[in-house]
Amino acid sequence: MSMKAWGNILDKRYKKDFLATQALEDFISEQPEEVQIQFGRMVEILRTDGYLLPPYGKKMSGYKNLFELRITHGRNVRVFYCYMDEDLIAGLSGFVKKTQKTPEHEIKKALKLMRNIEEGSQ
């Protein structure tokens, strides 16, 4: 699976590295500039602190290792991510949230991407 590093992965100021799937890269590149800027800021916090506090991030209840990054500037955007090991966060997929409940098909898509990464699929 193709993944892109966000920032300098060798920079020791950061606790974590953040790699994004091609699906997430494509999704973010299609978003308005203010969403892209907010996403970049959230990734910076993830890399520096290793986690996001509410309301910017939350663990998806009922799932062992699935988290949601929340962007509310310009659009109501959600980005799924997971922890791959102690030093790596994988950005999985994103979507524009239009209803109160997270669509099940978006969760399934993120879980499939997570499995593909864990299995080392190409």
ABEGO torsion letter per residue (X at the ends): XBBBBBEBAABAABABBBBBBAAAAAAAAABBAAAAAAAAAAAAAAAAAGBBBOAABBBBBGBAABBBBBBABGBBBBBBBBBABAABBBBABBBBBABABBBAAAAAAAAAAAAAAAAGBX
